[in-house]
Amino acid sequence: MLEFHPNFVVDEKSNKQSVILPYIEWQQILAMLEAFDKSLDIPQWQKEELDKRLLEHKTKTEEHTPYKEFHAELRNSL
């Protein structure tokens, strides 16, 4: 686990306003964020499927029952 050594800039009431990190620690954070971002890559076929489903949902003319209403009806029927 990485260890960070932040320094804080505070206002006159000791409220934290800014964080100062050593540059090497900042680089480590950026590398971690980049690795996390790459792990979220969605394959193109999944993006296309999601786009298709969203379009179908938007263009359907049938009425949809809100979840809370459906849940109440289901609970009352049991």
C-alpha positions in Angstrom: 0.0 0.0 0.0 1.3 3.4 -0.9 1.9 5.9 1.9 1.2 9.6 1.3 2.6 12.5 3.2 0.1 15.4 2.6 0.5 18.9 3.8 -2.6 21.1 4.2 -3.1 24.7 3.6 -5.6 26.1 6.1 -7.5 29.3 6.4 -7.6 31.6 9.5 -10.2 29.3 11.1 -8.0 26.2 10.5 -10.4 24.8 7.7 -8.4 22.8 5.2 -8.3 24.6 1.8 -5.7 22.8 -0.2 -3.5 19.7 -0.2 0.2 19.7 -1.1 1.8 16.3 -1.9 5.4 15.5 -2.9 5.6 15.3 -6.6 6.5 11.6 -6.6 3.4 10.8 -4.6 1.3 12.8 -7.1 2.7 10.7 -9.9 1.8 7.5 -8.1 -1.8 8.7 -7.7 -2.0 9.6 -11.4 -0.6 6.1 -12.3 -3.2 4.5 -10.0 -6.0 6.5 -11.6 -4.8 5.6 -15.1 -4.8 1.9 -14.3 -8.3 2.2 -12.8 -9.6 4.0 -15.8 -8.2 1.3 -18.1 -9.9 -1.4 -16.0 -13.2 0.2 -16.8 -12.9 -0.1 -20.6 -16.1 -1.6 -22.0 -15.8 -3.7 -25.2 -17.4 -2.1 -28.3 -20.0 -4.8 -28.7 -21.3 -4.1 -25.2 -21.4 -0.3 -25.9 -23.5 -1.1 -29.0 -25.8 -3.4 -27.1 -26.4 -0.7 -24.4 -27.0 1.9 -27.1 -29.6 -0.4 -28.8 -31.4 -1.1 -25.5 -31.5 2.6 -24.5 -33.0 3.5 -27.9 -35.6 0.7 -27.6 -36.5 2.0 -24.1 -36.8 5.6 -25.3 -38.9 4.7 -28.4 -41.4 2.3 -26.7 -44.8 3.8 -26.4 -46.2 1.5 -23.7 -46.6 2.7 -20.2 -44.1 1.7 -17.6 -45.0 1.3 -13.9 -42.7 3.2 -11.6 -40.8 0.8 -9.3 -42.3 2.1 -6.0 -45.8 1.7 -7.4 -45.0 -1.8 -8.7 -43.5 -2.7 -5.3 -46.5 -1.5 -3.4 -48.9 -3.4 -5.7 -46.8 -6.6 -5.3 -46.7 -6.2 -1.5 -50.4 -5.7 -1.3 -51.1 -8.8 -3.5 -49.2 -11.1 -1.2 
